[in-house]
Amino acid sequence: MQPKRIVSIIAFELAASTGMRVSEILGLRWRDVDLDRRILSIRQALYQSRIRS
């Protein structure tokens, strides 16, 4: 399986099983993941602002 496809599958499974928004999933970093305690901490969200002129 291609790496991009694996990332897409993981992101979909995270969204479906946790209710996380796409922006929250994209904002995850390894420091937000505690595998021992099975906890994901949402500390930031990724968003794109548009400047209108």
ABEGO torsion letter per residue (X at the ends): XBAAAAAAAAAAAAAAAAGBBAAAAAABBAAABBAAAGBBBBABBBBBBBBBX
